[in-house]
Amino acid sequence: MVKLVRELYEQTEFDVLALGEVCTADLSAIVAGMGAPHLSVHDATDRESKPMFDTAVIYDERRLCFEGNRSIQDRFARQTLKTGEVVALRSTLTNQPFQLVVSHWPSRITAQELDSVRMELGTSLRRSLQGMSEDGASPYTILMGDYNDDPFSRSLAHHLLATRDRGLARRRGEYFYNPFWKQIGESHDDLHEDDNGICGTHFYSRGRDSRWFTYDQMMFSSAFLSNQGMVLRERETGILAPPELRSKLLATREIFDHLPVLGTVELRVQK
């Protein structure tokens, strides 16, 4: 894992990295292996709680200031939902605050596609986002994580209001724009013997209708769709699938089954 994260950093020079399915020991090993003293960690993991929390954020403290955090939890029937972890950050360049909401929702084994728990997770997150807005949070919010749902799943498209319609998201603040709708098809237009294409972020070799699923996504609030402040650079937002990671994903003996995703935002300084 350390080697892969270090290679991702060398490839992208990311300012912030969200991780799922990690523990404190993993994070210590990653930061030590990175050899970058300017990287700090917000460790939101808790292996003792039920449900277990397993997300964390690594950020570059030269470019970002940590402002605070809180966990979004909800109750549904007799179940506690771990909806997401809110991490508030501020750009050191522009002084612009923003927040990430990092989520790792239950697997399809735990909660099937049309399970009411999945719908409630989307509704719970939407209600929390509305409350944050009413409490005066920054209009710049990025949702990210492994949702174990595709962009078109009801939990995201209908209950969370994460839309493929950029114009609608720009006009209506309750919607989030999800550019990962574009990532549910083949990455290559034609089939070749040496084809290295992908059509999702998660590969399951025994899938019935498809072996590929776009479970890992980033969704952006309408503030990112203007031409000032913090601006989504959609052409540089998508799935990272270098040959080594793709080979690991497709190898039956590997436990690696998710590709990382990248979101790029441009800071436009007001003059």
Protein Blocks (a to p, Z undefined) as FASTA:
>chain_A
ZZmmmmmmmmnopabdcdehiafklmmmmmmmnopakbccddfbdfkbccddfbdcdddf
klpccfbdcdddddehjbccdfbacdddddfklopacdddddddddfklpgfklmklmmm
mmmmmmmmmmmmmnopafbdcdedjehpafklmklmmmnopafblklmmmmmkbccdfkl
mmmbcfbfbdcfklcbdcdjbdcfkbfkbcbdcfbccdddfklmmcehjaddfklgccdd
dfklmmmmmpmkbcbfbdcddddddddddZZ
